[in-house]
Amino acid sequence: MSEHGDTQSDILHANSASQREAYAQEIRDGPTSALEHLRLLWNQRPPGMLSPECDLVVDLTVLSERFVNPDEHEYWEGRGIVRDVDQLGADLWAACIKCNLLSLLTDMALFGGLETQSRPFFMGVLACITGILAVWAAQLEENSSTGGQPPHRLPPNSHYNELLLRLKDLCSSLWNARNHMLTGPIELLEGELLLLQLLGVSTDHLLKEKGTSWRPKKLAHISIYAWISFPPTSNFNNHMAYHAHLALRVFTSVYSFIFSTKQSNAPVFVADILQQLGIERILSRVREVLGVWEPSDLTPSSKGELVEILYFSQIIVRSPTVWDAYCQDPMFSSAVRALSRSYAAPVKNWEVELSNWSHGSSHLRIVIEGVFQRGLPAEKVSSADIWLLLTLGVRVALGAMLADTAKRSLTNFAEFKPKFEHTMGAMTQGVGCCLAGLGGMPLSLVHGLQPAARNTWYPILRRVRDARVVCGTHPLYDLVESSWAEFGRAFGLVESSERDRFESMRTRMCSWEACEFNVTPSPTAAHMQGM
């Protein structure tokens, strides 16, 4: 490049830096006048695409850095998003309300040609809108929890009503401009996609705090798009569940609203998301999340993660357009393994475990129905996974009953009980009919279950019976005890014989029944080489 070109570039850079500092100082000294100046720049903007170096885009970028820390590109757990008025500055927050900054930013998104504008303009609008919604929702939550006089002013109802009127169009505009996220530096992509997710969460949170059930459909599209677009970087697995939690929390709110309407078009809504974002991309991300999901420390933000994933996956799998792709690699095994890891956590939340298993059992129903009615090959379903899910159901029920005996305070038993009863009843009938030659489950699956039933059915039944003295009066106990007993009898197991075999096995030197030590024990003590 010529010397003149280098000099011109340096001059532009110096001017931009000087302008940035000047506007940042103006925000600090007089935030109201600074925001009024931003509105003036918007009203006087030239037609067409705005240069990233123009005053409007530079000032918007500077303002966005008050809502989003530009040095915290990951924003994990929302650390990069300012959600506290004290952090943002009480004067700036008051100016945002006085100038109705959210309305101005919405104008920029709707009438600024967001899809064709520069990336800095898009990111500035996105960051500022997300920041305002996040602070607003956090203030409402704080006020509702304390019940006292709000320490900081809240936007008036007129601002909220205006947001509701334009929220659908705002989400559509952001959705149409989503590809801006993929044109920036790769090292910033994770943080910026998470910023898009946090916009969805903040909007959902605000609507919830205001008691509004309505949700725009594109809010779910935006959140799912951000989630499935995260690249597999070094931090990806560590934060996979958090990504899913943010996206699926929003999806669930939108889906619940659509499902609750009198003329529910929930299947059309799901099919549209699948078509717009790609079936394989969504299925692949769900499998990845289930594969790496760990129970972490069961902090409040992670309690709902697994159940959200299980709920979302069973919804999309029931869409006819997904079935062929699902059959190539059913996620039943991944779901069961994730449930097992959750149950194995040293610290348990029994409400969460009950809900997790309830949704996990739906995946068993999906694959069994798939084998019978929808052409899913039986070899794609593992008998070991079926057995693991059923035994987890008994263990979760037993653990929750033991923990709940004193207080009777767990609420998810109401959800768990019918799911457990239906699952165990269907499996018992399926096994019994198969072994009687009357149809039922595929013979290959039943044969796969038989060794596990012979080895572990009675020990689990014994554990349930031993717990009778503590939780025998619990409303769930009789169902668990009778269901598990009937399930074993469907395999032809006789309780008295299994009890004798169990007691005999406890005295044997080797768990292998045909072992020489069990048949003809040695008169001398066993000696192992090297011991």
C-alpha positions in Angstrom: 0.0 0.0 0.0 1.2 3.5 -0.7 2.6 5.8 2.0 -0.4 8.1 1.3 -2.8 5.2 1.9 -1.2 4.3 5.2 -1.4 7.9 6.3 -5.1 8.1 5.4 -5.8 4.9 7.3 -4.0 6.2 10.3 -5.9 9.4 10.2 -9.3 7.6 10.0 -8.3 5.3 12.9 -7.2 8.3 15.0 -10.4 10.2 14.3 -12.5 7.1 15.2 -10.6 6.6 18.5 -10.9 10.2 19.4 -14.7 10.2 18.6 -15.1 7.0 20.7 -13.5 8.6 23.7 -15.4 11.8 23.3 -18.8 10.0 23.2 -17.9 7.7 26.1 -17.1 10.8 28.1 -20.4 12.4 27.0 -22.3 9.3 28.3 -20.5 9.6 31.6 -21.1 13.3 32.0 -24.6 13.7 30.6 -26.2 10.5 29.5 -29.5 12.1 28.6 -27.9 14.5 26.1 -25.8 11.7 24.8 -28.8 9.6 24.0 -30.6 12.5 22.5 -27.6 13.1 20.3 -27.8 9.4 19.2 -31.4 9.9 18.2 -30.5 13.0 16.2 -27.8 11.1 14.3 -30.4 8.4 13.5 -32.9 10.9 12.3 -30.3 12.6 10.1 -28.7 9.4 8.8 -28.0 9.3 5.0 -29.9 6.8 2.9 -28.4 3.4 2.2 -25.8 1.4 4.0 -24.1 3.1 7.0 -20.3 3.2 7.1 -18.8 1.5 10.1 -16.8 4.7 10.7 -19.8 7.0 10.6 -20.8 8.9 13.7 -24.0 6.9 14.3 -22.3 3.5 14.2 -19.3 4.6 16.2 -21.5 6.1 18.9 -23.8 3.1 19.0 -20.8 0.8 19.4 -19.5 2.9 22.3 -23.0 2.8 24.0 -23.2 -0.9 23.5 -20.0 -1.3 25.5 -21.8 0.0 28.6 -24.2 -2.9 28.3 -21.8 -5.6 27.2 -18.2 -5.8 28.4 -16.2 -5.9 25.2 -13.3 -7.6 26.9 -15.5 -10.5 28.1 -16.1 -12.2 24.8 -17.6 -15.4 26.3 -20.3 -14.0 28.5 -20.5 -17.3 30.4 -23.3 -17.3 32.9 -24.1 -13.8 31.6 -20.9 -12.3 33.1 -20.4 -10.1 30.1 -24.0 -8.7 30.2 -24.7 -5.8 32.6 -27.9 -6.7 34.4 -27.6 -4.6 37.5 -28.5 -0.9 37.5 -25.6 -0.1 39.8 -23.2 -1.6 37.3 -24.8 0.2 34.3 -25.1 3.4 36.2 -28.3 4.9 37.7 -28.0 8.0 35.6 -27.6 6.1 32.4 -30.5 3.8 33.3 -32.7 6.8 34.0 -31.7 8.4 30.7 -32.6 5.2 28.9 -36.1 5.4 30.3 -36.5 9.1 29.8 -35.3 8.9 26.1 -37.1 5.6 25.5 -33.9 4.2 24.2 -35.5 0.8 23.6 -38.0 2.4 21.1 -35.1 4.1 19.3 -33.2 0.8 19.0 -36.3 -0.9 17.8 -36.6 1.7 15.1 -33.0 1.0 14.1 -33.8 -2.7 13.9 -37.0 -2.3 11.9 -36.3 0.6 9.6 -32.5 0.6 9.3 -32.3 -2.3 6.9 -30.6 -4.4 9.5 -30.1 -7.3 7.2 -28.0 -5.3 4.7 -26.3 -2.9 7.2 -22.7 -3.4 8.4 -21.9 -5.9 11.0 -20.9 -3.3 13.7 -24.3 -1.7 13.3 -26.1 -5.0 13.8 -23.9 -5.9 16.8 -24.4 -2.5 18.4 -28.2 -2.7 18.1 -28.2 -6.3 19.4 -26.0 -5.6 22.4 -28.0 -2.5 23.5 -31.4 -4.1 23.1 -30.2 -7.2 25.0 -28.7 -5.1 27.8 -31.9 -3.0 28.3 -34.1 -6.0 28.4 -31.8 -7.8 30.7 -31.6 -4.9 33.2 -35.4 -4.4 33.0 -36.2 -8.0 33.6 -33.7 -8.2 36.5 -35.3 -5.1 38.1 -38.7 -6.6 37.9 -37.5 -9.9 39.4 -35.8 -8.0 42.2 -38.9 -6.0 43.0 -41.2 -9.0 43.0 -38.9 -10.9 45.3 -38.5 -8.1 47.8 -42.0 -6.7 47.5 -40.7 -3.3 48.5 -40.3 0.1 46.8 -38.1 -0.3 43.7 -34.6 1.2 44.3 -34.5 2.3 40.7 -37.1 3.6 38.3 -38.8 1.1 36.0 -39.9 1.9 32.4 -43.6 2.9 32.3 -46.3 0.6 31.1 -46.4 2.6 27.8 -42.9 1.4 27.0 -43.9 -2.2 27.7 -47.0 -1.9 25.6 -45.0 -0.5 22.7 -42.5 -3.3 23.0 -45.4 -5.9 22.9 -46.8 -4.3 19.7 -43.5 -4.4 17.9 -41.8 -7.5 19.4 -42.9 -9.8 16.7 -41.4 -7.6 14.0 -38.3 -7.0 16.1 -37.6 -10.7 16.4 -38.3 -11.2 12.6 -35.8 -8.4 11.8 -33.1 -10.0 14.0 -33.8 -13.4 12.6 -33.4 -12.1 9.0 -30.1 -10.5 9.9 -28.8 -13.5 11.8 -26.0 -14.3 9.3 -24.1 -11.2 10.5 -23.1 -13.5 13.4 -21.1 -15.7 11.1 -19.1 -13.0 9.4 -16.9 -11.8 12.3 -13.7 -13.1 13.8 -14.0 -16.8 14.8 -12.6 -16.1 18.3 -15.6 -13.8 19.0 -18.3 -16.1 17.6 -19.1 -18.0 20.7 -19.6 -14.9 22.8 -21.7 -13.2 20.2 -23.9 -16.2 19.6 -24.4 -16.4 23.4 -25.4 -12.7 23.3 -28.1 -13.6 20.8 -29.3 -16.4 23.1 -29.3 -14.0 26.1 -31.6 -11.6 24.1 -34.1 -14.5 23.8 -33.8 -15.3 27.5 -34.0 -11.7 28.6 -37.1 -11.2 26.5 -38.7 -14.3 27.8 -37.8 -13.3 31.4 -39.4 -9.9 30.9 -42.6 -11.3 29.5 -42.8 -13.8 32.3 -42.2 -11.2 35.0 -45.0 -9.1 33.4 -47.3 -12.0 33.4 -47.6 -12.2 29.6 -48.0 -15.7 28.2 -47.8 -14.6 24.5 -44.5 -15.3 22.8 -43.5 -14.5 19.2 -42.5 -17.6 17.3 -39.3 -16.2 15.9 -38.0 -15.8 19.5 -37.6 -19.6 19.5 -36.0 -19.6 16.1 -33.4 -17.1 17.2 -32.5 -19.0 20.3 -32.3 -22.4 18.6 -30.3 -20.9 15.7 -27.7 -19.5 18.2 -27.5 -22.8 20.0 -26.9 -25.0 17.0 -24.4 -22.5 15.5 -21.8 -22.7 18.3 -18.5 -24.0 16.9 -16.7 -27.0 18.5 -14.0 -24.9 20.2 -12.1 -25.8 23.4 -14.8 -24.4 25.6 -17.7 -26.0 23.7 -18.1 -29.2 25.8 -17.7 -27.3 29.1 -20.6 -25.0 28.4 -22.8 -27.2 26.1 -25.5 -27.7 28.7 -25.6 -24.0 29.5 -26.1 -23.2 25.8 -28.9 -25.8 25.6 -30.5 -24.4 28.8 -30.7 -20.9 27.4 -32.1 -21.9 24.1 -34.5 -24.6 25.2 -35.9 -22.4 28.1 -37.0 -20.0 25.4 -38.3 -22.7 23.1 -40.3 -24.3 25.9 -42.0 -20.9 26.6 -42.9 -20.3 23.0 -44.0 -23.9 22.4 -46.2 -23.9 25.6 -48.0 -20.8 24.5 -48.6 -22.1 21.0 -49.7 -25.5 22.4 -52.2 -23.8 24.8 -54.1 -21.9 22.1 -57.5 -23.2 21.1 -56.4 -23.9 17.5 -53.0 -25.2 18.3 -50.5 -25.3 15.4 -47.6 -26.6 17.5 -46.7 -29.3 15.0 -46.5 -26.6 12.2 -44.3 -24.5 14.5 -41.9 -27.4 15.1 -41.9 -28.4 11.5 -41.0 -24.8 10.5 -38.0 -24.7 12.9 -36.8 -28.0 11.6 -37.1 -26.8 8.0 -35.5 -23.4 8.6 -32.6 -24.6 10.7 -32.0 -28.1 9.3 -33.1 -31.5 10.7 -29.6 -33.0 10.8 -28.1 -29.9 12.4 -30.6 -30.0 15.2 -30.5 -33.8 15.8 -26.7 -33.7 15.8 -26.6 -31.0 18.4 -29.1 -32.8 20.6 -27.0 -36.0 20.4 -23.9 -34.0 21.2 -25.5 -32.4 24.3 -26.8 -35.7 25.6 -23.5 -37.3 25.0 -21.4 -34.8 27.0 -24.0 -33.7 29.6 -22.8 -33.9 33.2 -24.8 -33.1 36.3 -22.3 -30.4 37.4 -23.1 -29.1 40.9 -26.8 -28.8 40.5 -26.8 -25.1 40.9 -30.2 -23.4 40.2 -29.2 -22.5 36.7 -28.4 -26.2 35.8 -31.3 -27.9 37.5 -33.5 -27.8 34.4 -30.9 -28.6 31.8 -31.4 -32.3 31.2 -35.2 -32.3 31.4 -35.2 -29.4 28.9 -33.1 -31.4 26.5 -35.2 -34.6 26.9 -38.4 -32.6 26.5 -37.2 -30.8 23.3 -35.9 -34.0 21.7 -39.1 -35.9 22.2 -41.1 -33.1 20.7 -38.9 -32.9 17.5 -38.7 -36.7 17.1 -42.5 -36.9 16.9 -42.4 -34.7 13.8 -42.9 -36.9 10.7 -40.2 -35.0 8.8 -37.6 -36.1 11.4 -38.2 -39.8 11.6 -36.0 -41.1 8.8 -33.0 -39.2 10.1 -33.8 -40.2 13.7 -33.8 -43.9 12.7 -30.2 -43.7 11.5 -29.0 -43.0 15.0 -31.8 -43.0 17.7 -30.9 -40.9 20.7 -32.5 -43.3 23.2 -29.1 -44.7 24.4 -27.7 -41.2 24.8 -30.8 -40.1 26.8 -30.5 -43.1 29.1 -26.8 -42.6 29.7 -27.4 -39.0 30.6 -30.1 -40.0 33.1 -27.7 -42.5 34.6 -25.0 -39.8 35.0 -27.6 -37.6 36.6 -28.6 -40.3 39.1 -25.0 -41.1 39.9 -24.3 -37.5 41.0 -23.2 -37.3 44.7 -25.7 -34.5 45.3 -29.3 -35.2 44.2 -32.3 -33.0 43.7 -35.1 -35.5 43.7 -37.6 -33.1 42.1 -35.2 -32.9 39.2 -34.6 -36.7 39.1 -38.3 -37.4 39.0 -38.9 -35.0 36.2 -35.9 -36.2 34.3 -37.0 -39.9 34.4 -40.6 -38.9 33.4 -39.3 -37.3 30.2 -36.7 -40.0 29.7 -39.4 -42.7 29.7 -41.1 -41.0 26.8 -38.0 -41.8 24.7 -38.5 -45.5 25.5 -42.1 -45.2 24.3 -40.9 -43.5 21.1 -38.5 -46.3 20.2 -40.9 -49.1 21.1 -43.6 -47.5 19.0 -41.0 -47.0 16.3 -40.1 -50.7 16.2 -43.8 -51.8 16.0 -45.3 -49.1 13.8 -42.7 -46.9 12.1 -40.1 -49.2 10.7 -37.3 -48.7 13.3 -35.0 -51.7 13.2 -35.1 -53.6 16.6 -31.3 -53.9 16.5 -31.1 -50.1 16.8 -32.5 -50.4 20.3 -30.3 -51.8 23.1 -31.9 -54.1 25.7 -29.3 -53.0 28.1 -30.5 -49.4 27.8 -34.1 -50.5 28.3 -33.2 -52.3 31.5 -31.1 -49.4 32.7 -34.0 -47.0 32.2 -36.5 -49.3 34.1 -34.2 -49.9 37.0 -33.4 -46.2 37.2 -37.1 -45.5 37.4 -37.4 -47.8 40.5 -34.3 -46.3 42.1 -35.4 -42.7 41.5 -38.9 -43.5 42.9 -37.4 -45.3 46.0 -34.9 -42.5 46.6 -37.5 -39.8 46.3 -39.9 -41.6 48.6 -37.2 -42.1 51.2 -36.3 -38.4 51.0 -40.0 -37.3 51.0 -41.4 -39.5 53.8 -41.2 -36.8 56.4 -42.3 -33.7 54.5 -44.4 -35.1 51.7 -43.4 -31.9 49.8 -42.1 -33.2 46.4 -44.5 -32.1 43.7 -43.2 -34.0 40.7 -44.6 -37.3 41.9 -47.8 -36.3 40.1 -45.9 -36.2 36.8 -43.8 -39.3 37.6 -46.6 -41.7 38.8 -48.6 -42.1 35.5 -45.4 -42.2 33.4 -44.0 -44.9 35.6 -47.3 -46.9 35.7 -47.7 -46.7 32.0 -44.1 -47.6 31.2 -43.9 -50.6 33.6 -47.4 -51.8 32.5 -46.6 -51.7 28.8 -43.2 -53.4 29.3 -44.7 -56.1 31.5 -47.4 -56.8 28.9 -45.0 -56.7 26.0 -42.6 -59.2 27.6 -45.4 -61.5 28.7 -47.1 -61.6 25.3 -43.8 -62.2 23.6 -42.8 -65.1 25.7 -46.4 -66.6 25.4 -46.2 -66.3 21.6 -48.9 -63.7 21.4 -46.9 -60.9 19.8 -45.7 -58.2 22.2 -42.2 -56.9 22.1 -39.6 -58.2 19.5 -38.1 -61.5 20.7 -34.6 -60.1 20.2 -35.2 -57.4 22.8 -36.8 -59.8 25.3 -34.0 -62.2 25.0 -31.6 -59.4 25.6 -33.5 -58.4 28.8 -33.7 -62.0 30.2 -30.1 -62.2 31.6 -30.4 -58.8 33.3 -33.8 -59.8 34.8 -32.3 -63.0 36.1 -29.4 -61.3 37.7 -30.9 -58.1 39.1 -34.7 -58.3 39.3 -34.8 -59.9 42.8 -32.1 -57.8 44.4 -34.0 -54.7 43.4 -37.3 -56.1 44.5 -35.7 -57.0 47.9 -34.4 -53.4 48.2 -37.9 -52.1 47.6 -39.4 -54.5 50.1 -36.7 -53.5 52.7 -37.8 -49.9 52.3 -41.4 -50.7 53.2 -40.8 -50.0 56.9 -39.8 -46.4 56.1 -42.0 -45.4 53.1 -44.6 -48.1 52.9 -47.4 -45.6 53.5 -46.2 -43.3 50.7 -48.8 -43.0 47.9 -46.3 -44.2 45.4 -44.9 -47.2 47.2 -47.5 -49.9 46.4 -47.4 -49.0 42.7 -43.6 -49.4 42.6 -43.6 -52.6 44.5 -46.4 -54.3 42.6 -45.2 -53.1 39.2 -41.6 -54.4 39.7 -42.9 -57.7 41.1 -45.2 -58.2 38.1 -42.4 -57.3 35.7 -40.3 -60.1 37.0 -43.1 -62.6 36.8 -43.6 -61.7 33.1 -40.2 -63.3 32.6 -41.3 -66.4 34.4 -39.3 -65.6 37.5 -40.6 -67.0 40.8 -39.9 -64.9 43.8 -39.3 -67.8 46.2 -36.9 -69.4 43.8 -35.1 -66.2 43.1 -34.8 -65.5 46.8 -33.2 -68.9 47.5 -30.8 -68.3 44.6 -30.0 -64.9 45.9 -29.2 -66.2 49.4 -27.1 -69.0 47.9 -25.2 -66.6 45.7 -24.3 -64.5 48.8 -22.4 -67.4 50.3 -20.6 -68.4 47.1 -16.9 -67.7 46.5 -17.6 -66.8 42.8 -20.6 -65.2 41.3 -20.4 -67.5 38.3 -22.8 -70.3 39.3 -20.9 -73.0 37.3 -17.6 -72.1 38.8 -15.6 -75.1 40.2 -15.4 -73.4 43.6 -19.2 -73.3 43.9 -19.7 -76.9 42.6 -16.9 -78.6 44.6 -15.3 -76.1 46.9 -11.6 -76.7 47.7 -10.9 -78.1 51.2 -8.0 -75.6 51.4 -8.1 -71.8 51.3 -7.9 -70.3 47.9 -4.5 -68.7 47.1 -4.2 -66.1 44.3 -0.9 -65.7 42.6 1.0 -62.6 43.8 -1.1 -62.1 46.9 
